[in-house]
Amino acid sequence: MKFTVYVEGQSEMLFVADVLQKYSNYEPEECGFYCINLVADIYDKVPYPSQGSIESKNFYQIINTNNDTLVNTRLRKDSARLKENGYDIIIGLRDAYGEEYQRLMTNARVVDIERIAFLHSIQTNAINAKDIDCRLHFAIMEFETWILALIENYINRKGYDPIETFDKYNIIDDLENIYHPYPLVQKIFELCDDSYHKHKSDTYTFLSTLSVDDYENLRTSGRCPSFTKFIDSLFGAPCPSLP
């Protein structure tokens, strides 16, 4: 199968590549992908990370749009062309947190799943991709929600206790109810004498602590439904109930 995955930033692009590498056990015959950086309608292929080729059993092009709203725009504009070029599934990944959600909530700093579902419905209908399997996913509320769900190994490796760290910053068990997780990730990195600003090095520092078992344990745990739905989509499962 052939997939195109649009994401809103570099960290998300590197995350998707890492998932594909580790789930495929780095086997290029099983899974091939390359990454693309999109700037001003110019698709610039990134030399690394990459694996396999379009001849692999499953092939992915992962496109960093460098903007949350451009994920929707590219899904809308590119779906017909991608279908003509033999792509089976188009996936978009973006944050629910952002200007659109804040306007919808009149700036109330709460997570409202019903409003998120409403926002997702509006955006999906606006994409209006016909005759191709096109899926828009929200990382509720941000990609950093998933980082918090997977960060225990990183904290342990830095010599700190994950439970004490979460208590220190009042991080709740229901991670998808955290309105703005990005600053919490920053605080944890700072505690561990690192920094987190969504740079390539920050992301690789985090991803290097993870194995396929960590991803799979979170996928099957029920702790982070948005993560589970995205991973299932990424590997071609029938379109889940979204977002």
BALOBA-1460 file (C-alpha; in Angstrom, 3 decimals):
// residues 243
<rec num="1" residu="m" x="0.000" y="0.000" z="0.000"/>
<rec num="2" residu="k" x="1.019" y="3.611" z="-0.543"/>
<rec num="3" residu="f" x="0.403" y="6.301" z="2.069"/>
<rec num="4" residu="t" x="0.897" y="10.042" z="2.258"/>
<rec num="5" residu="v" x="1.089" y="11.525" z="5.755"/>
<rec num="6" residu="y" x="0.861" y="15.299" z="6.240"/>
<rec num="7" residu="v" x="2.019" y="16.682" z="9.577"/>
<rec num="8" residu="e" x="2.260" y="20.203" z="10.918"/>
<rec num="9" residu="g" x="5.862" y="20.251" z="12.116"/>
<rec num="10" residu="q" x="9.312" y="18.721" z="12.129"/>
<rec num="11" residu="s" x="8.841" y="16.912" z="15.452"/>
<rec num="12" residu="e" x="5.753" y="15.140" z="14.161"/>
<rec num="13" residu="m" x="7.544" y="14.197" z="10.938"/>
<rec num="14" residu="l" x="10.445" y="12.646" z="12.865"/>
<rec num="15" residu="f" x="8.004" y="10.862" z="15.171"/>
<rec num="16" residu="v" x="6.150" y="9.240" z="12.254"/>
<rec num="17" residu="a" x="9.450" y="8.157" z="10.711"/>
<rec num="18" residu="d" x="10.583" y="6.669" z="14.036"/>
<rec num="19" residu="v" x="7.327" y="4.727" z="14.421"/>
<rec num="20" residu="l" x="7.655" y="3.291" z="10.912"/>
<rec num="21" residu="q" x="11.287" y="2.287" z="11.463"/>
<rec num="22" residu="k" x="10.713" y="0.614" z="14.804"/>
<rec num="23" residu="y" x="7.474" y="-1.183" z="13.926"/>
<rec num="24" residu="s" x="9.120" y="-2.527" z="10.754"/>
<rec num="25" residu="n" x="12.261" y="-3.542" z="12.654"/>
<rec num="26" residu="y" x="14.189" y="-1.325" z="10.219"/>
<rec num="27" residu="e" x="13.399" y="-3.709" z="7.339"/>
<rec num="28" residu="p" x="13.345" y="-1.717" z="4.059"/>
<rec num="29" residu="e" x="11.577" y="-4.498" z="2.153"/>
<rec num="30" residu="e" x="8.707" y="-4.348" z="4.641"/>
<rec num="31" residu="c" x="8.386" y="-0.573" z="4.964"/>
<rec num="32" residu="g" x="9.817" y="2.289" z="2.942"/>
<rec num="33" residu="f" x="9.462" y="6.004" z="3.543"/>
<rec num="34" residu="y" x="10.990" y="9.350" z="2.855"/>
<rec num="35" residu="c" x="10.426" y="12.752" z="4.409"/>
<rec num="36" residu="i" x="9.590" y="16.002" z="2.645"/>
<rec num="37" residu="n" x="9.795" y="19.557" z="3.917"/>
<rec num="38" residu="l" x="7.144" y="21.798" z="2.314"/>
<rec num="39" residu="v" x="7.899" y="25.514" z="2.089"/>
<rec num="40" residu="a" x="5.989" y="27.891" z="-0.215"/>
<rec num="41" residu="d" x="4.708" y="25.036" z="-2.394"/>
<rec num="42" residu="i" x="8.216" y="23.651" z="-2.852"/>
<rec num="43" residu="y" x="8.531" y="19.994" z="-1.859"/>
<rec num="44" residu="d" x="12.090" y="19.511" z="-0.611"/>
<rec num="45" residu="k" x="13.023" y="15.879" z="0.007"/>
<rec num="46" residu="v" x="14.914" y="15.438" z="3.279"/>
<rec num="47" residu="p" x="17.893" y="13.040" z="2.979"/>
<rec num="48" residu="y" x="17.431" y="11.619" z="6.477"/>
<rec num="49" residu="p" x="15.511" y="9.903" z="7.952"/>
<rec num="50" residu="s" x="14.550" y="7.554" z="5.158"/>
<rec num="51" residu="q" x="14.174" y="3.827" z="4.630"/>
<rec num="52" residu="g" x="13.504" y="1.550" z="1.684"/>
<rec num="53" residu="s" x="11.873" y="2.860" z="-1.478"/>
<rec num="54" residu="i" x="8.599" y="3.079" z="-3.327"/>
<rec num="55" residu="e" x="9.128" y="-0.624" z="-4.127"/>
<rec num="56" residu="s" x="8.801" y="-1.585" z="-0.436"/>
<rec num="57" residu="k" x="5.758" y="-3.596" z="0.613"/>
<rec num="58" residu="n" x="4.305" y="-0.462" z="2.206"/>
<rec num="59" residu="f" x="5.539" y="2.980" z="1.222"/>
<rec num="60" residu="y" x="4.993" y="6.328" z="2.944"/>
<rec num="61" residu="q" x="5.818" y="9.888" z="2.029"/>
<rec num="62" residu="i" x="5.802" y="12.013" z="5.186"/>
<rec num="63" residu="i" x="5.289" y="15.698" z="4.450"/>
<rec num="64" residu="n" x="6.009" y="18.426" z="6.978"/>
<rec num="65" residu="t" x="3.786" y="21.381" z="6.038"/>
<rec num="66" residu="n" x="5.353" y="23.640" z="8.722"/>
<rec num="67" residu="n" x="1.885" y="24.949" z="9.595"/>
<rec num="68" residu="d" x="-1.159" y="23.435" z="11.295"/>
<rec num="69" residu="t" x="-3.795" y="24.819" z="8.896"/>
<rec num="70" residu="l" x="-1.740" y="23.771" z="5.862"/>
<rec num="71" residu="v" x="-2.342" y="20.138" z="6.815"/>
<rec num="72" residu="n" x="-6.004" y="20.627" z="5.906"/>
<rec num="73" residu="t" x="-5.138" y="22.672" z="2.820"/>
<rec num="74" residu="r" x="-2.838" y="20.011" z="1.389"/>
<rec num="75" residu="l" x="-5.322" y="17.228" z="2.111"/>
<rec num="76" residu="r" x="-7.906" y="19.192" z="0.133"/>
<rec num="77" residu="k" x="-5.636" y="20.201" z="-2.758"/>
<rec num="78" residu="d" x="-3.599" y="17.034" z="-3.208"/>
<rec num="79" residu="s" x="-6.079" y="14.185" z="-2.756"/>
<rec num="80" residu="a" x="-7.066" y="13.822" z="-6.437"/>
<rec num="81" residu="r" x="-3.436" y="13.953" z="-7.632"/>
<rec num="82" residu="l" x="-2.357" y="11.415" z="-5.017"/>
<rec num="83" residu="k" x="-5.102" y="9.030" z="-6.061"/>
<rec num="84" residu="e" x="-3.982" y="9.328" z="-9.683"/>
<rec num="85" residu="n" x="-0.465" y="8.427" z="-8.558"/>
<rec num="86" residu="g" x="-1.610" y="5.252" z="-6.832"/>
<rec num="87" residu="y" x="-1.764" y="6.334" z="-3.208"/>
<rec num="88" residu="d" x="-4.277" y="4.375" z="-1.143"/>
<rec num="89" residu="i" x="-4.575" y="6.358" z="2.095"/>
<rec num="90" residu="i" x="-3.949" y="10.028" z="2.888"/>
<rec num="91" residu="i" x="-3.517" y="10.953" z="6.538"/>
<rec num="92" residu="g" x="-3.331" y="14.358" z="8.178"/>
<rec num="93" residu="l" x="-2.042" y="14.889" z="11.715"/>
<rec num="94" residu="r" x="-2.419" y="18.214" z="13.508"/>
<rec num="95" residu="d" x="-3.106" y="19.618" z="16.964"/>
<rec num="96" residu="a" x="-6.579" y="20.390" z="18.228"/>
<rec num="97" residu="y" x="-5.013" y="23.164" z="20.297"/>
<rec num="98" residu="g" x="-4.760" y="26.355" z="18.264"/>
<rec num="99" residu="e" x="-6.510" y="29.501" z="17.132"/>
<rec num="100" residu="e" x="-9.573" y="27.737" z="15.704"/>
<rec num="101" residu="y" x="-10.213" y="25.823" z="18.905"/>
<rec num="102" residu="q" x="-9.609" y="28.899" z="21.060"/>
<rec num="103" residu="r" x="-12.138" y="30.877" z="19.015"/>
<rec num="104" residu="l" x="-14.644" y="28.056" z="19.268"/>
<rec num="105" residu="m" x="-14.184" y="27.942" z="23.035"/>
<rec num="106" residu="t" x="-14.115" y="31.764" z="23.369"/>
<rec num="107" residu="n" x="-10.636" y="31.322" z="24.902"/>
<rec num="108" residu="a" x="-11.799" y="29.031" z="27.732"/>
<rec num="109" residu="r" x="-8.766" y="26.958" z="28.731"/>
<rec num="110" residu="v" x="-10.512" y="23.591" z="28.941"/>
<rec num="111" residu="v" x="-10.597" y="20.414" z="26.870"/>
<rec num="112" residu="d" x="-14.080" y="19.887" z="25.450"/>
<rec num="113" residu="i" x="-14.224" y="16.625" z="23.510"/>
<rec num="114" residu="e" x="-17.625" y="17.453" z="21.989"/>
<rec num="115" residu="r" x="-16.317" y="20.777" z="20.672"/>
<rec num="116" residu="i" x="-13.204" y="19.044" z="19.345"/>
<rec num="117" residu="a" x="-15.396" y="16.529" z="17.514"/>
<rec num="118" residu="f" x="-17.437" y="19.425" z="16.096"/>
<rec num="119" residu="l" x="-14.279" y="21.206" z="14.939"/>
<rec num="120" residu="h" x="-12.995" y="17.978" z="13.402"/>
<rec num="121" residu="s" x="-16.271" y="17.495" z="11.529"/>
<rec num="122" residu="i" x="-16.137" y="21.026" z="10.096"/>
<rec num="123" residu="q" x="-12.550" y="20.638" z="8.960"/>
<rec num="124" residu="t" x="-13.089" y="17.174" z="7.486"/>
<rec num="125" residu="n" x="-16.114" y="18.358" z="5.512"/>
<rec num="126" residu="a" x="-14.119" y="21.335" z="4.214"/>
<rec num="127" residu="i" x="-11.397" y="18.991" z="2.948"/>
<rec num="128" residu="n" x="-14.062" y="17.179" z="0.917"/>
<rec num="129" residu="a" x="-11.732" y="14.503" z="-0.429"/>
<rec num="130" residu="k" x="-13.794" y="12.255" z="-2.689"/>
<rec num="131" residu="d" x="-13.139" y="8.718" z="-3.840"/>
<rec num="132" residu="i" x="-10.014" y="8.274" z="-1.720"/>
<rec num="133" residu="d" x="-9.481" y="7.208" z="1.881"/>
<rec num="134" residu="c" x="-8.561" y="10.537" z="3.525"/>
<rec num="135" residu="r" x="-8.239" y="10.793" z="7.308"/>
<rec num="136" residu="l" x="-7.673" y="13.853" z="9.463"/>
<rec num="137" residu="h" x="-6.364" y="13.112" z="12.952"/>
<rec num="138" residu="f" x="-6.067" y="15.434" z="15.924"/>
<rec num="139" residu="a" x="-3.304" y="14.832" z="18.463"/>
<rec num="140" residu="i" x="-5.486" y="15.868" z="21.376"/>
<rec num="141" residu="m" x="-4.599" y="18.470" z="22.448"/>
<rec num="142" residu="e" x="-1.056" y="18.601" z="20.994"/>
<rec num="143" residu="f" x="1.658" y="16.205" z="19.892"/>
<rec num="144" residu="e" x="3.158" y="16.861" z="23.339"/>
<rec num="145" residu="t" x="0.228" y="14.916" z="24.831"/>
<rec num="146" residu="w" x="1.770" y="11.823" z="23.258"/>
<rec num="147" residu="i" x="5.225" y="12.792" z="24.481"/>
<rec num="148" residu="l" x="3.908" y="12.957" z="28.054"/>
<rec num="149" residu="a" x="2.349" y="9.521" z="27.582"/>
<rec num="150" residu="l" x="5.720" y="8.097" z="26.482"/>
<rec num="151" residu="i" x="8.193" y="10.124" z="28.542"/>
<rec num="152" residu="e" x="8.869" y="7.736" z="31.443"/>
<rec num="153" residu="n" x="11.925" y="6.163" z="29.771"/>
<rec num="154" residu="y" x="13.429" y="9.578" z="29.129"/>
<rec num="155" residu="i" x="12.940" y="10.632" z="32.763"/>
<rec num="156" residu="n" x="14.387" y="7.364" z="34.062"/>
<rec num="157" residu="r" x="17.404" y="7.620" z="31.779"/>
<rec num="158" residu="k" x="18.101" y="11.100" z="33.160"/>
<rec num="159" residu="g" x="18.102" y="9.732" z="36.712"/>
<rec num="160" residu="y" x="14.735" y="11.030" z="37.886"/>
<rec num="161" residu="d" x="11.587" y="9.291" z="39.067"/>
<rec num="162" residu="p" x="8.627" y="9.609" z="36.651"/>
<rec num="163" residu="i" x="5.981" y="9.484" z="39.405"/>
<rec num="164" residu="e" x="7.719" y="12.188" z="41.438"/>
<rec num="165" residu="t" x="8.212" y="14.267" z="38.286"/>
<rec num="166" residu="f" x="4.545" y="14.075" z="37.319"/>
<rec num="167" residu="d" x="3.543" y="14.936" z="40.896"/>
<rec num="168" residu="k" x="5.941" y="17.894" z="40.891"/>
<rec num="169" residu="y" x="4.191" y="19.438" z="37.882"/>
<rec num="170" residu="n" x="0.654" y="18.278" z="38.758"/>
<rec num="171" residu="i" x="0.406" y="16.221" z="35.574"/>
<rec num="172" residu="i" x="-2.880" y="14.320" z="35.652"/>
<rec num="173" residu="d" x="-3.399" y="10.692" z="34.663"/>
<rec num="174" residu="d" x="-5.948" y="11.641" z="31.984"/>
<rec num="175" residu="l" x="-3.387" y="13.178" z="29.655"/>
<rec num="176" residu="e" x="-5.883" y="14.060" z="26.954"/>
<rec num="177" residu="n" x="-7.541" y="16.435" z="29.411"/>
<rec num="178" residu="i" x="-4.422" y="18.610" z="29.647"/>
<rec num="179" residu="y" x="-5.263" y="21.805" z="27.774"/>
<rec num="180" residu="h" x="-1.725" y="22.836" z="26.760"/>
<rec num="181" residu="p" x="0.878" y="20.090" z="27.383"/>
<rec num="182" residu="y" x="3.760" y="21.776" z="25.529"/>
<rec num="183" residu="p" x="5.013" y="23.834" z="28.539"/>
<rec num="184" residu="l" x="4.847" y="20.752" z="30.749"/>
<rec num="185" residu="v" x="7.162" y="18.904" z="28.379"/>
<rec num="186" residu="q" x="9.482" y="21.910" z="28.468"/>
<rec num="187" residu="k" x="9.572" y="21.808" z="32.278"/>
<rec num="188" residu="i" x="10.406" y="18.097" z="32.329"/>
<rec num="189" residu="f" x="13.241" y="18.571" z="29.829"/>
<rec num="190" residu="e" x="14.587" y="21.509" z="31.862"/>
<rec num="191" residu="l" x="14.460" y="19.406" z="35.036"/>
<rec num="192" residu="c" x="16.578" y="16.843" z="33.191"/>
<rec num="193" residu="d" x="19.100" y="19.496" z="32.085"/>
<rec num="194" residu="d" x="17.846" y="19.529" z="28.499"/>
<rec num="195" residu="s" x="15.665" y="21.919" z="26.545"/>
<rec num="196" residu="y" x="12.598" y="21.352" z="24.410"/>
<rec num="197" residu="h" x="11.720" y="23.756" z="21.625"/>
<rec num="198" residu="k" x="10.619" y="21.219" z="18.978"/>
<rec num="199" residu="h" x="14.090" y="21.298" z="17.412"/>
<rec num="200" residu="k" x="15.427" y="18.219" z="15.661"/>
<rec num="201" residu="s" x="17.908" y="17.493" z="18.463"/>
<rec num="202" residu="d" x="15.191" y="17.768" z="21.138"/>
<rec num="203" residu="t" x="12.984" y="15.328" z="19.280"/>
<rec num="204" residu="y" x="15.779" y="12.834" z="18.662"/>
<rec num="205" residu="t" x="16.775" y="12.981" z="22.333"/>
<rec num="206" residu="f" x="13.253" y="11.881" z="23.236"/>
<rec num="207" residu="l" x="12.725" y="9.357" z="20.431"/>
<rec num="208" residu="s" x="16.025" y="7.630" z="21.213"/>
<rec num="209" residu="t" x="14.553" y="6.424" z="24.526"/>
<rec num="210" residu="l" x="11.642" y="4.603" z="22.874"/>
<rec num="211" residu="s" x="11.233" y="1.080" z="21.518"/>
<rec num="212" residu="v" x="8.452" y="-0.484" z="19.494"/>
<rec num="213" residu="d" x="7.221" y="-2.068" z="22.743"/>
<rec num="214" residu="d" x="6.760" y="1.402" z="24.256"/>
<rec num="215" residu="y" x="4.683" y="2.494" z="21.280"/>
<rec num="216" residu="e" x="2.676" y="-0.701" z="21.266"/>
<rec num="217" residu="n" x="2.039" y="-0.646" z="25.014"/>
<rec num="218" residu="l" x="0.594" y="2.853" z="24.716"/>
<rec num="219" residu="r" x="-1.417" y="1.923" z="21.623"/>
<rec num="220" residu="t" x="-3.137" y="-0.951" z="23.443"/>
<rec num="221" residu="s" x="-3.410" y="0.658" z="26.880"/>
<rec num="222" residu="g" x="-6.428" y="2.888" z="26.287"/>
<rec num="223" residu="r" x="-4.579" y="5.775" z="28.005"/>
<rec num="224" residu="c" x="-4.373" y="7.934" z="24.897"/>
<rec num="225" residu="p" x="-7.124" y="7.170" z="22.354"/>
<rec num="226" residu="s" x="-5.911" y="9.780" z="19.851"/>
<rec num="227" residu="f" x="-2.539" y="8.014" z="19.705"/>
<rec num="228" residu="t" x="-4.157" y="4.606" z="19.195"/>
<rec num="229" residu="k" x="-6.366" y="5.867" z="16.371"/>
<rec num="230" residu="f" x="-3.465" y="7.497" z="14.578"/>
<rec num="231" residu="i" x="-1.183" y="4.453" z="14.825"/>
<rec num="232" residu="d" x="-3.982" y="2.183" z="13.617"/>
<rec num="233" residu="s" x="-4.575" y="4.493" z="10.643"/>
<rec num="234" residu="l" x="-0.874" y="4.663" z="9.907"/>
<rec num="235" residu="f" x="-0.762" y="0.912" z="9.416"/>
<rec num="236" residu="g" x="-3.831" y="0.763" z="7.214"/>
<rec num="237" residu="a" x="-6.513" y="-0.352" z="9.646"/>
<rec num="238" residu="p" x="-10.074" y="0.603" z="8.649"/>
<rec num="239" residu="c" x="-10.733" y="4.266" z="9.276"/>
<rec num="240" residu="p" x="-11.407" y="4.683" z="12.997"/>
<rec num="241" residu="s" x="-14.070" y="6.834" z="14.549"/>
<rec num="242" residu="l" x="-12.363" y="10.211" z="14.572"/>
<rec num="243" residu="p" x="-10.958" y="12.483" z="15.920"/>
